[in-house]
Amino acid sequence: MIGNSGLASAKLLWAKRAEEDPNAAFDKAEIVYCLFCAMAVFLITPGIGLFYSGALKRKNVVQVLFQTYMVTSVVTIVWYLLGYSLAASPTSTSVIIGDLAHAALRQNDAYGLYEGATIPSIVNFCFNTYFPVATVQIFLGSIGERGRVLPSLIIGIVFTIIVYCPQAYWVWGANGWLYTMGELDFAGGGPVHVSSGVASLVYSWYLGPREQPGKRTGRIPSFRGYSSMSSVIGVTLIWAAWLCFNSGTLLAVNIRTGYIFANTMIASAFGCVTYVAVDSMITGKYSMDAACEGVIVGLVNITPSCGYYWPWAAAVTSIIDAVACRLLIGFNKWTGIDDYSKSWVVHGVGGIIGGTLVGIFGSSGVAALDGVTVIEGGWVDGNFRQLGIQIAAWVSITAWTGIFTLITCFLVDHIPGLKLRATAEAEEMGMDLYEMAETLDEFGNDYETFFIQYASKLRQMADHLEKHGGVVEVLDGSSTRFSARNSHSSIQMEVDQKV
């Protein structure tokens, strides 16, 4: 048996321990670590919501944050009822998808998923739950400013069953065809990143550009998001959680776990610095948004390779990936597809590049640090065939995801009451006021009320200045400015940007 994924290496470790001590109990330290990692990975999805909402107008923020909670809950239910078994059941003889032996967590999940396992299946279930949750949220966030929540959740349910589960089984399942072919994907470069990036592109195209209902492509709106702070907090949660996302995938604690953790740290750091450097050379300024995107690119790059790289390879490949992704970040404008979250470039292209580079830099030496895993490695080990396997993997995942996401969007969109896109009136009103009971502030996005409420105060200020003299200028970013001068006895107000 080869160890070309985190789960495969875990199975080898369990088999060795069972050989040495057939009566060995579950390893409490590994159970604790896996459950801790599960808790951390849970934070990725609300982090995605904060990251995305920071780029939106304030009248659309609550909807996307609400969506993250609903996606977490709905996909968890699907994973409990069907998903875990379809993606991970060891008793399936299919090369495409698992069986229903572990559907709804039957009594056998108190035992190991594989013979000799040091953690029970129920712990593996807990850790793996938030993989499809994060994958679905990455692309469903595309609804920002023009999509409806309920249809997006239906799409997420279908996507989990017909896209994520089969692909997870291909890569990690005992008889999955990519697994048996020898593809190297440690923690989900294909099923998580490439898949979500492609789905985001398809979903964004189907919804069409903001402010242009009825079109699939068009002019991409350009404006400042409501809060860079929201994006920073979101990416900080994702960054911290991804250290556990990758290291927890081994489902064991040993020397190799340390290298996986370190590679994730190093890759994200090099990705961030490189992306910011290229962005600043292009724009002439430093950008917090670029720093956030650079971190994500580094994490995307290292996801399939964290268990196969020496640290120098994590650094080199993240530099390559970050440069490529920053140079391609204009894809939205070039094509007219309004993928405002940039997930196609950051996750899709970044995942494709990261997965491909494993075929060059993957090392059998790093894989062997757990004492049991044997792989042939990539070009650095003289295995030139590996690159072709990696390319075949992302091509198949891209095609499967693109086709089935498009079919799902079309079918759901044509179910009465489940139109994917909101009306033009709802879009102008703001999706928070249209769909949600709450808004980001007390005015409910009704800024006409805001100006009426404060008109008398502005009048009093002007009267005071006219009577007593003086100059007052109030600046609020680039959105609103007013000044009052005694020489003109008036108030001038400019609105540069629609709130």
Secondary structure, 3 states (H helix, E strand, C coil): CCCCCHHHHHHHHHHHHHHHCCCCCCCHHHHHHHHHHHHHHHCHHHHHHHHHHCCCCHHHHHHHHHHHHHHHHHHHHHHHHHHHHHHHCCCCCCCCCCCCCCCCCCHHHHCCCCCCCCCCHHHHHHHHHHHHHHHHHHHHHHHCCCECHHHHHHHHHHHHHHHHHHHHHHHHCCCCHHHHHCCCCCCCHHHHHHHHHHHHHHHHHHHCCCCCCCCCCCCCCCCCCCCHHHHHHHHHHHHHHHHHHHHHCCCCCCHHHHHHHHHHHHHHHHHHHHHHHHHHHHHCCCCHHHHHHHHHHHHHHHCCCCCCCCHHHHHHHHHHHHHHHHHCCCHHHHHCCCCCCCHHHHHHHHHHHHHHHHHHHCCHHHHHHHCCCCCCCCHHHCCCCHHHHHHHHHHHHHHHHHHHHHHHHHHHHCCCCCCCECCHHHHHHCHHHHHCCCCCCCCCCCHHHHHHHHHHHHHHHHHHHHHHCCEEEEEECCCEEEEEECCCCEEEEEECCCC
